[in-house]
Amino acid sequence: MSAAAAQPLRSNQVMDSYFDDPLIEPAIEWVVNNQRVSISGIQRNFRIGYNRAGQLVELMENIGLVSPQGFDGNRTVLYSELESGLSLFRQYKGAVDEEPDMTNVIIFPGKK
């Protein structure tokens, strides 16, 4: 897997909370080992609701583990080795857990 194929993480507060889901690593393992990803497959395998399974797949897409939906609705698993997929997740999780670097930020006072 080349670094050029990985997508940047689209981060927001809601997405950041998905990193703490206890099923994310088992779901990544399941997706990479089976080389297929679907919301319904994750839903059935982990016996969870559609919304939670969708959030897990969305996180996998946002970190670059799986492709966005194609025109036919299918996604492609972009990593074939489990350790590579898990290290990608942990790399992004570590970035989310860090405080932002504010050394070059200029804060302008508001108008009075």
Phi, psi and chi 1 to 4 in degrees:
 res  aa     phi    psi   chi1   chi2   chi3   chi4
   1 MET       -  124.1  172.4   68.6 -161.6      -
   2 SER   -86.6  153.9   70.0      -      -      -
   3 ALA   -66.8  -26.9      -      -      -      -
   4 ALA   -66.5  -25.9      -      -      -      -
   5 ALA   -80.2  -19.2      -      -      -      -
   6 ALA   -72.0  142.6      -      -      -      -
   7 GLN   -97.9  152.7  -58.5  171.9   19.2      -
   8 PRO   -71.3  151.6   24.9  -31.6      -      -
   9 LEU   -77.6  127.8  178.4   65.4      -      -
  10 ARG   -92.7  105.3  -64.1  177.7  -61.0 -147.0
  11 SER  -103.2  141.3 -179.2      -      -      -
  12 ASN  -154.4  173.5   60.7   41.6      -      -
  13 GLN   -62.6  -38.9  -71.5  178.9  -17.7      -
  14 VAL   -65.7  -46.2  174.0      -      -      -
  15 MET   -63.7  -36.7 -175.3   58.8   63.2      -
  16 ASP   -60.5  -33.3  -66.9  -10.8      -      -
  17 SER   -69.8  -22.8   68.2      -      -      -
  18 TYR   -66.8  -26.4  -60.4  164.6      -      -
  19 PHE   -62.6  -24.4  -80.1   97.4      -      -
  20 ASP   -89.5   -1.0  -63.5  -33.6      -      -
  21 ASP   -64.7  125.9 -169.9  -42.2      -      -
  22 PRO   -66.3  -14.1   18.4  -26.2      -      -
  23 LEU   -93.2   -3.8  -74.3 -178.4      -      -
  24 ILE   -63.7  -45.3 -173.7   62.1      -      -
  25 GLU   -67.9  -43.9  -71.5 -164.2   28.8      -
  26 PRO   -61.8  -34.2  -23.6   32.3      -      -
  27 ALA   -68.4  -40.7      -      -      -      -
  28 ILE   -61.7  -44.2  -71.5  172.3      -      -
  29 GLU   -59.1  -45.3 -177.0  176.3  -16.9      -
  30 TRP   -62.6  -44.8 -175.6   83.1      -      -
  31 VAL   -64.6  -46.9  164.4      -      -      -
  32 VAL   -67.8  -42.2  172.1      -      -      -
  33 ASN   -66.3  -36.6  -73.8  -21.5      -      -
  34 ASN   -88.8  -13.2  -68.5  -57.8      -      -
  35 GLN    52.6   37.0  -75.2  -63.1  -61.8      -
  36 ARG  -151.6  147.2   53.6 -175.4  -69.8  -93.9
  37 VAL  -135.8  131.3   59.8      -      -      -
  38 SER  -154.2  146.0   69.5      -      -      -
  39 ILE   -61.0  -44.3  -66.9  172.0      -      -
  40 SER   -66.5  -34.6   60.4      -      -      -
  41 GLY   -64.4  -44.1      -      -      -      -
  42 ILE   -66.0  -40.7  -68.9  172.9      -      -
  43 GLN   -58.5  -47.6 -175.7 -177.4    6.0      -
  44 ARG   -68.8  -44.4  -77.2 -170.2  -54.4  -90.4
  45 ASN   -65.6  -39.7 -170.7   65.4      -      -
  46 PHE  -101.9    1.6  -66.7   99.7      -      -
  47 ARG    52.5   54.0  -62.5  176.3 -172.1 -143.7
  48 ILE  -124.9  170.6   57.7  176.2      -      -
  49 GLY   -74.6  164.8      -      -      -      -
  50 TYR   -62.3  -43.0 -176.9   85.2      -      -
  51 ASN   -62.8  -43.9  -71.4  -19.2      -      -
  52 ARG   -66.3  -42.4 -173.3  172.9  177.6 -165.6
  53 ALA   -62.4  -40.1      -      -      -      -
  54 GLY   -63.3  -38.0      -      -      -      -
  55 GLN   -65.1  -38.7  -68.8  168.4  -10.4      -
  56 LEU   -64.8  -43.8  -65.8  172.1      -      -
  57 VAL   -66.1  -39.6  170.9      -      -      -
  58 GLU   -61.5  -41.4 -176.4  179.8    1.4      -
  59 LEU   -64.0  -43.0  177.8   62.5      -      -
  60 MET   -60.7  -37.4  -71.4 -176.0 -135.8      -
  61 GLU   -67.6  -43.6  177.5 -174.7  -26.1      -
  62 ASN   -67.1  -29.5  -72.7  -21.0      -      -
  63 ILE   -88.3   -7.2   65.5  173.1      -      -
  64 GLY    93.1   15.2      -      -      -      -
  65 LEU   -77.7  -36.4 -176.0   73.8      -      -
  66 VAL  -127.5  157.1  -58.6      -      -      -
  67 SER   -77.8  161.9   70.0      -      -      -
  68 PRO   -65.3  165.6  -16.7   26.6      -      -
  69 GLN   -61.6  136.8  -79.3 -174.2  -34.8      -
  70 GLY   -81.5 -179.1      -      -      -      -
  71 PHE   -62.0  -23.5   66.2   91.9      -      -
  72 ASP   -93.4    2.3   57.4   -3.7      -      -
  73 GLY    89.4   -4.9      -      -      -      -
  74 ASN   -87.4  153.6  -68.5  -32.6      -      -
  75 ARG  -119.0  156.5  -60.8  172.5 -168.2  -92.3
  76 THR  -115.0  137.1  -55.7      -      -      -
  77 VAL   -79.2  123.8  179.9      -      -      -
  78 LEU   -91.7   -6.5  -58.7  174.7      -      -
  79 TYR  -122.7  135.3  -76.4   77.5      -      -
  80 SER  -102.9  -11.5   58.8      -      -      -
  81 GLU  -113.2  132.2  -62.5  168.0    1.4      -
  82 LEU   -59.3  -46.2  178.8   58.2      -      -
  83 GLU   -62.5  -36.3  -80.4  -51.1  -50.2      -
  84 SER   -64.9  -42.6  -61.5      -      -      -
  85 GLY   -65.8  -43.6      -      -      -      -
  86 LEU   -68.5  -36.8  -72.4  173.8      -      -
  87 SER   -68.2  -34.4   67.3      -      -      -
  88 LEU   -61.2  -47.1  175.5   71.7      -      -
  89 PHE   -60.1  -46.6  165.5   70.9      -      -
  90 ARG   -65.5  -33.9  -69.3  175.8 -175.5  139.3
  91 GLN   -61.7  -48.5  169.5 -169.0  -11.3      -
  92 TYR   -69.0  -37.0  -81.2  109.7      -      -
  93 LYS   -62.4  -41.4 -177.4  174.9 -179.4   -4.9
  94 GLY   -62.7  -37.6      -      -      -      -
  95 ALA   -68.0  -35.4      -      -      -      -
  96 VAL   -70.9  -35.7  168.2      -      -      -
  97 ASP   -73.3  -21.3  -70.2  -17.8      -      -
  98 GLU   -75.6  150.5  -68.1  176.5    4.2      -
  99 GLU   -75.1  144.4  -69.9  -66.0  -39.3      -
 100 PRO   -67.4  148.1   17.5  -24.0      -      -
 101 ASP   -78.3  114.0 -179.1   11.6      -      -
 102 MET  -106.9   16.4  -58.5  -65.4  -76.8      -
 103 THR   -67.5  -30.8   55.2      -      -      -
 104 ASN  -107.3   19.9  -65.6  -36.7      -      -
 105 VAL   -93.7  130.0  174.6      -      -      -
 106 ILE  -106.8  125.9  -60.0  171.2      -      -
 107 ILE  -105.9  119.6  -59.9  174.6      -      -
 108 PHE   -93.1  137.9  -65.6   98.2      -      -
 109 PRO   -67.8  149.2   22.0  -28.8      -      -
 110 GLY   -73.4  162.5      -      -      -      -
 111 LYS   -71.3  146.8  -68.5 -175.1  178.4 -179.1
 112 LYS  -107.3      -  -67.2 -175.9 -179.0 -177.8
